């Protein structure tokens, strides 16, 4: 069993957002990977994955746009985004949105142009 201490977890910055890697192949995970993003007010680009994504909201508020539908998430809420469905996370502000996201190991991250953009916190 591997234990990843939050205080020692690797962090990454992307566009003002901070992503803390919790579980990934590099931390010993073989089936599930998870991280904790702190998403600043604004938007995270439209993207999709070849596996479903789960989001568990911890604090703040965000809107998840899945195709033409929009859902609001606040602390304690959770959602599942189906595989291969374009989606976007919008933090209306002024507070950041914090959550835990989880995917199967090996999930592809596909940007709006169809390119694989698998981030370093998923490795």
N, C-alpha and C positions, 0 to 999 in steps of 0.2 A: 504494500500500500504506500502511495506517495501522498505527502501532505504538502500543500502549497500555502504558505502563510501570506495573508493579504499584505502585511507590512513588508514582505520580501519579494512579492510578485513583480515581474517585469512589467513596465508600463511603456506605452507608446503614445505619441502626440500626432494627431492628424487634424489639421485645420482648426486648431484650438480645442478639439475634443481630446480627452484622455481615455485610453483603453488599457485596462489592467488585465493581463493574461492570467487566468486562473488554471484552466485545464487545456492541454493541447498535447500533441505528440511529444514535444520537447520537455514536457513536465511529466511524462509517463502515461498519458491517456492513450488508450488504444481504440476506444469506441465512441466516446463523447468528448467534445471540447466545449469550453465555456469561458467567457470573459465578462468583465464588468466595465461597460462604457459609461463615461460621464459626458453627456452630449450637451454642448453649449447651445444657447438660442440660435436658431437658424435651421438649415435643412441638411440632411445627409442625402447624397445623390441617389437617384433611382438605380436600383440594382435588383438582381435575383440570385437564387442559389439552386443547385441541382438536388438539394434535399430540403426538407422543411426546416424552418427557423422557429425557435421558441424565444419569447421575450417575457421576462418577469420584471415588472416595474417595481422599483424600490422607493424612489422619491421624485418629486417634480411631476410635470405633465408633458406628454408628447402626443402627437397625432401620428398614426400609422396610416399611410395611404397605400391601399392594396388595390391595384388596378383603378377602378373608378369609385371605390368605396373609401371612406375615411373613418377611422375609429380613434377615440381618445383613450389614452392609458394614463393612469395615476398610480401612486404607490399602492401595492397590493394586487394590482391587476396583472393579468397574463394573457398572452395571445399566441396563436400558432399561425405562421404564414406558410402556406403550401409551397411545395417545390415548384420551381420554374415560373413563378408569378412575379412580375415586376412590382416593386414596392419601394416606399420611401418613408423615412422618419423625419418628422418636423417637430422641433421644439419651439413653441410659440413664445417662450420666455415670460418673465425675465430670468427665471431660475433654470439651472441646468436640469436635465433629465438623467436620472441614474437607473440602471437596470442590470440584469444579468441575462445574457443571451447564450443559447446552447444549440449546437448542431452535431450531427455525426462527424467523426473524424474523416477528413478527406473531402468535405463539402467544398464545392467550387463557389467562388464569389465572382459574379458576372456583372460588369458595369452596363450602363444603358446602351453602350455600343456593341455589346456582345463579347467583350474581351474579358479573359480571366484576370482578376485583380486580387487573387488570394493574398491577404495581408500577413505580415510577419507574426502577428499574435495568434494566427491559426496554425502555426507550424510548430 
